[in-house]
Amino acid sequence: MPADPLSSLTVAEVEAAVAAVRATAAAASSLPALPTAVAQAVGAGTAAFNSIAVLEPAARELDAYYAGGDGAAAPARVALVTMMAPDGSVAEVDVDLTEKKVIAVREVPKGLQPTLTPDDCFEAERIAISDPAVLAEVKACDCPDTALIVCDPWSVGYIAEHEGKRLVQLFMYVRLEEEDNHYAHPLDFVPVVDLISKTVVQIDYLPERAKRGAPVRLPLRKRNYLSKYVPEGRDGVLSGGALLAPLEVVQRDGPSFQVLEDGEVAWHRFRMRLSWNYREGLVLHNVKWVQADGEARSIMRRAALNEMVVPYGDPRPPYNRKTAFDVGDYGLGYCANSLELGCDCLGVIKYFDAVMNNNKGEPVVLKNAICMHEEDVGISWKHVEYRTGKADVRRNRRLVISFIATVVNYEYAFYWYFYVDGTIQFEIKATGELSINSVDPADPPPKYGTLVGEGLNAQFHQHLFNIRLDMAVDGPANSVAESVVVPVPEDGDENPFGNGFMVQDTLLGSTLAACRDADPILNKTWKIFNPSRTCKSTRKPTAFRLVPLATPVMLARPGSSIARRAAFASHHLWVTRRSDEPRWAAGTYINQNK
């Protein structure tokens, strides 16, 4: 059976894409031709294959294909290869995976930087710890001779004086032994590395060092978390040290979910497809609800975490550059974990592997990238008829589809939940380690952070996520209305006693009008509805209700660099007409953009 147009890349497809690029580079008269610098790098074996991903077909092609049944011609299966020459030249190459040939080439404008890959991050650390000036700064911090240097790679935002360079800034730490927690031992300087020249281009002192004119005392107390240091930690501890008894999830008859022959996931009345790419990680496609009569009613065409930004609130340089876009800068797929049974999920589990690539263009298989399992979530409904004492209860259950990414210090655990009543929920759990900086223990408590240990400051910061939902409730012709709860005006006719209130819906009629913010006082929600189909019970258009969390939007000032670069974070909701482009909330090339 041929691959679904939206299915994830296979090892063979990654190999075919790279082979096609190399063949094009080797053929002097080949059209379309690669940019000269990129073609020469491919021939010399020095080109970096930054990313290889499925180039998803246009929405109209997909609609025609899925509406056409088994006899419909599938859209062309194309891989988008982004590659970089040693001089910083970048090209996008489209490869037809069926014909195994290059069909389009686009030279990326100078100054635009693709994602920092895992190989890039390791290379930045290697450059830093090999640099004599960096080693001299480590020595000046009075580190023990046996200390191991650790560099956390961060994107830099934008540094005007280094335009055209491919930069990584490195927050510095040491380990006092091989498995020591380095975040307990921060150093007070930040090297900036250029991956093109493979040199350290500047070293910045943290504010405490700059103010003192001398290194801040290195915190030496160990604060370790591995189970060999905290043996009771892995099994979980209650306050007072009371250990929890084992909790086992047993499904004797197996799970209720199925992965069908064509790759579609089926659970309860839900049907959907899953895919994976280096940037977003897990993507949901064609989410449907199958009624008892067999009608498959569409809900969403596509759903994924599209971008996120983590702005830190300390305005003192170089902390103003702590503004990572973890999707666009690093790629959540690249940062994803290989999940383990009994660690991240319980019960009967179905794992899905993911295929990506390294800088050499070699396929990289991430085993168990996606976890799928079921969870009991307590009571869904209950009622007791007090006159007779008869009680009835319905239990709730959900399908969980998840993955976890480690982006330098943080772990982000992403969970899509599908409930038996049709509810769909997306949850993000942030865990891992805080990005710690050193402070002088003699100074007052920090203004822009919280002390988590002597000389250890955890700076205030935000985590702002953009989820892109391509909704298709009962088909593509959807509208969006804002729902609020409002009191009925007091008058003698409709509300004579003053107790009246009602739900008021307002159609969002334009993109500008649909830039909206949450308001828990008004119980504000948004309804995505299909005006051409009516719910039998309510006699209103069929709809899904989007229920937001009333959390702060971007706290940085509107004119700041980070507020301009992460404009999506200025409102809770954006509604636009359906379009294949632009695809990314903060832009395709977010790394080092202005």
Secondary structure, 3 states (H helix, E strand, C coil): CCCCCCCCCCHHHHHHHHHHHHHHHHCCCCCCCCCHHHHHHHHHCCCEEEEEEECCCCHHHHHHHHHCHHHCCCCCCEEEEEEECCCCCEEEEEEECCCCEEEEEEEECCCCECCCCHHHHHHHHHHHHCCHHHHHHHHHCCCCCCCEEEEEEECCCCCHHHCCCCEEEEEEEEECCCCCCHHHCECCEEEEEECCCCEEEEEEECHHHHHHCCCCCCCCCCCCCCCCCCCCCCCCECCCCCECCCCCCCCCCCCCCEECCCCCEEECCEEEEEEEECCCEEEEEEEEEECCCCCEEEEEEEEEEEEEEEEECCCCCCHHHCEECHHHHHCCCCCECCCCECCCECCCCEEEEEEEECCCCCEEEEEEEEEEEEEEEEEEEEEEECCCCEEEEEEEEEEEEEEEEEECCEEEEEEEEEECCCCEEEEEEEEECCCEEECCCCCCCCCCEEEEECCEEEECECCEEEEEEEECCCCCCCEEEEEEEEECCCCCCCCCCCCCEEEEEEECCCCCCCCECCCHHHCCEEEEEEEEEECCCCCCEEEEEECCCCCCCCCCCCCCHHHHHCHHHHCCECCCCCCCCCCCCCCCCCECCC
